[in-house]
Amino acid sequence: MAFGEQPAYLRVAGDLRQKIFDGVLPPHSRLPSQAKIRAQYGVSDTVALEARKILMAEGLVEGRSGSGTYVREMPEPARVLRAGNRVLGVGGPFRQEQADEQVKGSWESCSEQQEAAPAVAARLRIEPGGRVMCTRYVYRTDGEPAMLSTSWEPLTLTGRTPVMLPEEGPLAGQGVVERMAAIDVVVDNVLEEVAARPGRADEMAVLGGVAGHCVLVIARTFCASGLAVETADVVIPADRFHAVYHLPVR
Protein backbone atom coordinates (compact mmCIF):
# COMPACT_ATOMS: atom_id res chain seq x y z
CA MET A 1 0.00 0.00 0.00
CA ALA A 2 1.43 3.37 -1.03
CA PHE A 3 2.16 6.09 1.51
CA GLY A 4 -1.03 7.97 2.40
CA GLU A 5 -3.30 5.33 0.86
CA GLN A 6 -6.06 4.17 3.17
CA PRO A 7 -6.83 0.51 3.83
CA ALA A 8 -9.89 -0.71 1.93
CA TYR A 9 -12.12 -1.00 5.01
CA LEU A 10 -11.44 2.65 5.92
CA ARG A 11 -12.24 3.81 2.39
CA VAL A 12 -15.54 1.90 2.41
CA ALA A 13 -16.44 3.16 5.88
CA GLY A 14 -15.56 6.70 4.82
CA ASP A 15 -17.80 6.58 1.76
CA LEU A 16 -20.73 5.16 3.74
CA ARG A 17 -20.14 7.73 6.49
CA GLN A 18 -20.29 10.56 3.95
CA LYS A 19 -23.55 9.19 2.54
CA ILE A 20 -25.00 9.27 6.06
CA PHE A 21 -23.81 12.85 6.60
CA ASP A 22 -25.15 13.93 3.19
CA GLY A 23 -28.55 12.35 3.81
CA VAL A 24 -28.18 9.79 1.02
CA LEU A 25 -28.62 7.25 3.79
CA PRO A 26 -31.12 9.07 6.05
CA PRO A 27 -31.94 8.18 9.66
CA HIS A 28 -33.78 4.86 10.08
CA SER A 29 -32.77 3.69 6.60
CA ARG A 30 -31.16 0.31 6.30
CA LEU A 31 -27.43 0.15 5.68
CA PRO A 32 -26.52 -1.92 2.61
CA SER A 33 -26.03 -5.55 3.53
CA GLN A 34 -22.58 -7.07 3.72
CA ALA A 35 -23.15 -8.76 0.35
CA LYS A 36 -24.18 -5.44 -1.26
CA ILE A 37 -21.17 -3.62 0.19
CA ARG A 38 -18.91 -6.37 -1.13
CA ALA A 39 -20.43 -6.13 -4.61
CA GLN A 40 -20.65 -2.33 -4.76
CA TYR A 41 -17.09 -1.65 -3.63
CA GLY A 42 -15.45 -4.80 -4.98
CA VAL A 43 -14.10 -5.84 -1.60
CA SER A 44 -14.00 -9.02 0.44
CA ASP A 45 -16.46 -10.06 3.14
CA THR A 46 -13.84 -9.23 5.76
CA VAL A 47 -13.45 -5.66 4.46
CA ALA A 48 -17.22 -5.16 4.30
CA LEU A 49 -17.63 -6.45 7.85
CA GLU A 50 -14.84 -4.23 9.21
CA ALA A 51 -16.36 -1.16 7.53
CA ARG A 52 -19.72 -1.87 9.18
CA LYS A 53 -18.00 -2.36 12.53
CA ILE A 54 -16.39 1.08 12.24
CA LEU A 55 -19.73 2.79 11.61
CA MET A 56 -21.25 0.97 14.59
CA ALA A 57 -18.33 1.95 16.83
CA GLU A 58 -18.77 5.58 15.76
CA GLY A 59 -22.43 5.42 16.76
CA LEU A 60 -23.70 6.18 13.26
CA VAL A 61 -25.56 2.89 12.80
CA GLU A 62 -27.10 0.28 15.06
CA GLY A 63 -27.88 -3.38 14.63
CA ARG A 64 -31.42 -4.68 15.07
CA SER A 65 -31.71 -8.35 15.86
CA GLY A 66 -33.01 -10.33 12.93
CA SER A 67 -33.55 -7.21 10.83
CA GLY A 68 -30.22 -5.68 9.82
CA THR A 69 -28.19 -2.54 10.45
CA TYR A 70 -29.86 0.87 10.38
CA VAL A 71 -28.73 4.48 10.39
CA ARG A 72 -29.22 6.09 13.79
CA GLU A 73 -31.03 9.39 14.18
CA MET A 74 -28.48 11.85 15.52
CA PRO A 75 -30.19 14.59 17.56
CA GLU A 76 -28.86 18.12 17.64
CA PRO A 77 -26.69 18.22 20.79
CA ALA A 78 -28.11 20.24 23.66
CA ARG A 79 -25.94 22.42 25.87
CA VAL A 80 -25.08 21.74 29.49
CA LEU A 81 -23.65 24.84 31.17
CA ARG A 82 -20.85 23.82 33.51
CA ALA A 83 -19.03 26.93 34.63
CA GLY A 84 -19.13 30.60 35.47
CA ASN A 85 -21.06 31.82 38.49
CA ARG A 86 -23.91 29.36 38.00
CA VAL A 87 -21.80 26.31 38.89
CA LEU A 88 -21.80 27.56 42.48
CA GLY A 89 -25.46 28.51 42.42
CA VAL A 90 -28.42 26.97 44.17
CA GLY A 91 -28.78 23.29 43.39
CA GLY A 92 -26.09 23.15 40.70
CA PRO A 93 -26.24 23.92 36.96
CA PHE A 94 -28.56 21.12 35.87
CA ARG A 95 -31.25 22.00 38.40
CA GLN A 96 -31.08 25.67 37.43
CA GLU A 97 -31.50 24.88 33.74
CA GLN A 98 -34.41 22.59 34.52
CA ALA A 99 -36.14 25.46 36.34
CA ASP A 100 -36.72 27.03 32.92
CA GLU A 101 -40.44 26.75 32.13
CA GLN A 102 -39.60 25.60 28.59
CA VAL A 103 -37.59 22.63 29.87
CA LYS A 104 -39.25 19.64 31.51
CA GLY A 105 -36.54 18.22 33.73
CA SER A 106 -36.56 15.78 36.60
CA TRP A 107 -34.12 13.64 38.55
CA GLU A 108 -34.07 10.71 40.91
CA SER A 109 -31.44 9.70 43.44
CA CYS A 110 -30.44 7.17 46.06
CA SER A 111 -27.82 7.40 48.81
CA GLU A 112 -25.88 4.81 50.76
CA GLN A 113 -22.88 4.72 53.05
CA GLN A 114 -19.84 2.88 51.71
CA GLU A 115 -16.08 2.63 51.97
CA ALA A 116 -14.17 4.95 49.66
CA ALA A 117 -12.36 3.20 46.80
CA PRO A 118 -8.71 4.25 46.39
CA ALA A 119 -9.44 6.61 43.47
CA VAL A 120 -12.29 8.34 45.33
CA ALA A 121 -10.24 8.53 48.52
CA ALA A 122 -7.40 10.21 46.63
CA ARG A 123 -9.75 12.88 45.29
CA LEU A 124 -11.23 13.49 48.74
CA ARG A 125 -7.77 13.30 50.33
CA ILE A 126 -8.84 10.70 52.86
CA GLU A 127 -7.57 7.22 53.64
CA PRO A 128 -8.77 4.43 51.31
CA GLY A 129 -11.67 2.66 52.97
CA GLY A 130 -12.79 5.80 54.77
CA ARG A 131 -16.55 6.08 55.14
CA VAL A 132 -18.35 8.22 52.58
CA MET A 133 -21.92 8.96 51.60
CA CYS A 134 -22.38 7.87 47.98
CA THR A 135 -25.32 9.37 46.07
CA ARG A 136 -26.29 8.29 42.57
CA TYR A 137 -28.43 10.47 40.32
CA VAL A 138 -30.26 10.02 37.03
CA TYR A 139 -31.21 13.34 35.41
CA ARG A 140 -33.92 13.44 32.74
CA THR A 141 -35.00 16.01 30.16
CA ASP A 142 -38.53 15.63 28.80
CA GLY A 143 -38.59 12.21 30.43
CA GLU A 144 -35.47 10.98 28.62
CA PRO A 145 -32.29 10.11 30.57
CA ALA A 146 -29.76 12.88 29.95
CA MET A 147 -27.02 12.57 32.53
CA LEU A 148 -25.72 10.36 35.33
CA SER A 149 -23.91 11.57 38.42
CA THR A 150 -22.30 9.75 41.32
CA SER A 151 -21.08 11.85 44.24
CA TRP A 152 -19.12 11.05 47.37
CA GLU A 153 -18.91 13.09 50.58
CA PRO A 154 -16.65 12.22 53.54
CA LEU A 155 -18.71 11.27 56.59
CA THR A 156 -16.01 12.68 58.83
CA LEU A 157 -17.38 16.04 57.63
CA THR A 158 -21.12 15.51 57.21
CA GLY A 159 -21.82 12.49 59.44
CA ARG A 160 -24.36 13.12 62.23
CA THR A 161 -25.27 16.51 60.72
CA PRO A 162 -28.57 17.65 59.14
CA VAL A 163 -26.92 17.53 55.67
CA MET A 164 -25.55 13.99 55.83
CA LEU A 165 -28.06 12.88 53.16
CA PRO A 166 -27.92 15.22 50.13
CA GLU A 167 -31.53 14.65 49.12
CA GLU A 168 -33.14 14.45 52.55
CA GLY A 169 -33.51 16.79 55.50
CA PRO A 170 -34.02 20.57 55.70
CA LEU A 171 -31.61 21.37 52.85
CA ALA A 172 -32.55 18.50 50.54
CA GLY A 173 -31.55 19.24 46.95
CA GLN A 174 -29.99 22.61 47.75
CA GLY A 175 -26.60 21.75 46.30
CA VAL A 176 -23.16 21.32 47.84
CA VAL A 177 -22.44 25.01 48.46
CA GLU A 178 -25.63 25.70 50.41
CA ARG A 179 -25.53 22.41 52.34
CA MET A 180 -21.94 22.92 53.44
CA ALA A 181 -22.66 26.51 54.46
CA ALA A 182 -25.30 25.13 56.83
CA ILE A 183 -22.54 23.35 58.78
CA ASP A 184 -20.21 26.38 58.62
CA VAL A 185 -18.07 25.09 55.76
CA VAL A 186 -17.52 27.74 53.07
CA VAL A 187 -16.95 26.28 49.61
CA ASP A 188 -14.59 28.55 47.69
CA ASN A 189 -13.27 26.42 44.84
CA VAL A 190 -14.47 23.83 42.35
CA LEU A 191 -12.27 21.78 40.05
CA GLU A 192 -13.65 20.03 36.96
CA GLU A 193 -11.58 17.63 34.87
CA VAL A 194 -13.18 16.64 31.56
CA ALA A 195 -12.36 13.43 29.71
CA ALA A 196 -13.95 11.20 27.08
CA ARG A 197 -14.21 7.42 27.07
CA PRO A 198 -16.44 4.61 25.80
CA GLY A 199 -19.67 4.32 27.77
CA ARG A 200 -19.93 1.22 29.96
CA ALA A 201 -22.76 -1.24 29.43
CA ASP A 202 -24.41 -0.38 32.75
CA GLU A 203 -24.28 3.35 31.97
CA MET A 204 -25.69 3.03 28.46
CA ALA A 205 -28.45 0.74 29.72
CA VAL A 206 -29.73 3.76 31.67
CA LEU A 207 -28.81 6.57 29.27
CA GLY A 208 -29.89 4.74 26.13
CA GLY A 209 -27.46 3.79 23.41
CA VAL A 210 -24.92 1.11 22.75
CA ALA A 211 -22.07 0.20 25.07
CA GLY A 212 -18.91 1.72 23.66
CA HIS A 213 -20.49 4.93 22.40
CA CYS A 214 -18.54 7.96 23.56
CA VAL A 215 -19.45 9.71 26.81
CA LEU A 216 -18.05 12.80 28.48
CA VAL A 217 -16.96 12.25 32.07
CA ILE A 218 -16.61 15.32 34.27
CA ALA A 219 -14.75 14.65 37.52
CA ARG A 220 -15.84 17.49 39.80
CA THR A 221 -14.49 18.28 43.26
CA PHE A 222 -15.74 21.03 45.61
CA CYS A 223 -13.21 22.40 48.09
CA ALA A 224 -13.28 24.68 51.12
CA SER A 225 -9.91 26.26 51.97
CA GLY A 226 -8.14 23.30 50.39
CA LEU A 227 -10.39 20.71 52.06
CA ALA A 228 -12.22 18.47 49.56
CA VAL A 229 -15.85 18.32 50.71
CA GLU A 230 -17.45 16.50 47.76
CA THR A 231 -16.31 14.79 44.58
CA ALA A 232 -18.46 13.46 41.77
CA ASP A 233 -18.37 11.83 38.36
CA VAL A 234 -20.86 13.26 35.86
CA VAL A 235 -21.47 11.12 32.77
CA ILE A 236 -22.99 12.76 29.67
CA PRO A 237 -23.75 11.12 26.28
CA ALA A 238 -21.38 12.95 23.92
CA ASP A 239 -23.66 12.58 20.91
CA ARG A 240 -26.55 14.33 22.67
CA PHE A 241 -24.96 16.99 24.84
CA HIS A 242 -22.08 19.46 24.78
CA ALA A 243 -20.50 20.72 28.00
CA VAL A 244 -20.31 24.51 27.71
CA TYR A 245 -17.98 26.53 29.93
CA HIS A 246 -18.70 30.24 30.36
CA LEU A 247 -15.92 31.78 32.43
CA PRO A 248 -16.16 35.35 33.76
CA VAL A 249 -13.13 37.57 33.27
CA ARG A 250 -12.20 39.35 36.47
Secondary structure in CASP SS format (residue, H / E / C, confidence):
PFRMAT SS
TARGET T0000
AUTHOR 0000-0000-0000
METHOD secondary structure of the structure
MODEL  1
M C 1.00
A C 1.00
F C 1.00
G C 1.00
E C 1.00
Q C 1.00
P C 1.00
A H 1.00
Y H 1.00
L H 1.00
R H 1.00
V H 1.00
A H 1.00
G H 1.00
D H 1.00
L H 1.00
R H 1.00
Q H 1.00
K H 1.00
I H 1.00
F H 1.00
D H 1.00
G C 1.00
V C 1.00
L C 1.00
P C 1.00
P C 1.00
H C 1.00
S C 1.00
R E 1.00
L C 1.00
P C 1.00
S C 1.00
Q H 1.00
A H 1.00
K H 1.00
I H 1.00
R H 1.00
A H 1.00
Q H 1.00
Y H 1.00
G C 1.00
V C 1.00
S C 1.00
D H 1.00
T H 1.00
V H 1.00
A H 1.00
L H 1.00
E H 1.00
A H 1.00
R H 1.00
K H 1.00
I H 1.00
L H 1.00
M H 1.00
A H 1.00
E C 1.00
G C 1.00
L C 1.00
V E 1.00
E E 1.00
G E 1.00
R E 1.00
S C 1.00
G C 1.00
S C 1.00
G E 1.00
T E 1.00
Y E 1.00
V E 1.00
R C 1.00
E C 1.00
M C 1.00
P C 1.00
E C 1.00
P C 1.00
A E 1.00
R E 1.00
V E 1.00
L E 1.00
R C 1.00
A C 1.00
G C 1.00
N H 1.00
R H 1.00
V H 1.00
L H 1.00
G C 1.00
V C 1.00
G C 1.00
G H 1.00
P H 1.00
F H 1.00
R H 1.00
Q H 1.00
E H 1.00
Q H 1.00
A C 1.00
D C 1.00
E C 1.00
Q C 1.00
V C 1.00
K C 1.00
G E 1.00
S E 1.00
W E 1.00
E E 1.00
S E 1.00
C E 1.00
S E 1.00
E E 1.00
Q E 1.00
Q E 1.00
E E 1.00
A C 1.00
A C 1.00
P H 1.00
A H 1.00
V H 1.00
A H 1.00
A H 1.00
R H 1.00
L H 1.00
R C 1.00
I C 1.00
E C 1.00
P C 1.00
G C 1.00
G C 1.00
R E 1.00
V E 1.00
M E 1.00
C E 1.00
T E 1.00
R E 1.00
Y E 1.00
V E 1.00
Y E 1.00
R E 1.00
T E 1.00
D C 1.00
G C 1.00
E E 1.00
P E 1.00
A E 1.00
M E 1.00
L E 1.00
S E 1.00
T E 1.00
S E 1.00
W E 1.00
E E 1.00
P E 1.00
L H 1.00
T H 1.00
L H 1.00
T H 1.00
G C 1.00
R C 1.00
T C 1.00
P C 1.00
V C 1.00
M C 1.00
L C 1.00
P C 1.00
E C 1.00
E C 1.00
G C 1.00
P C 1.00
L C 1.00
A C 1.00
G C 1.00
Q C 1.00
G C 1.00
V H 1.00
V H 1.00
E H 1.00
R H 1.00
M H 1.00
A H 1.00
A C 1.00
I C 1.00
D C 1.00
V C 1.00
V C 1.00
V C 1.00
D C 1.00
N E 1.00
V E 1.00
L E 1.00
E E 1.00
E E 1.00
V E 1.00
A E 1.00
A E 1.00
R E 1.00
P E 1.00
G C 1.00
R C 1.00
A H 1.00
D H 1.00
E H 1.00
M H 1.00
A H 1.00
V H 1.00
L H 1.00
G C 1.00
G C 1.00
V C 1.00
A C 1.00
G C 1.00
H C 1.00
C E 1.00
V E 1.00
L E 1.00
V E 1.00
I E 1.00
A E 1.00
R E 1.00
T E 1.00
F E 1.00
C E 1.00
A E 1.00
S C 1.00
G C 1.00
L E 1.00
A E 1.00
V E 1.00
E E 1.00
T E 1.00
A E 1.00
D E 1.00
V E 1.00
V E 1.00
I E 1.00
P E 1.00
A C 1.00
D C 1.00
R C 1.00
F E 1.00
H E 1.00
A E 1.00
V E 1.00
Y C 1.00
H C 1.00
L C 1.00
P C 1.00
V C 1.00
R C 1.00
END
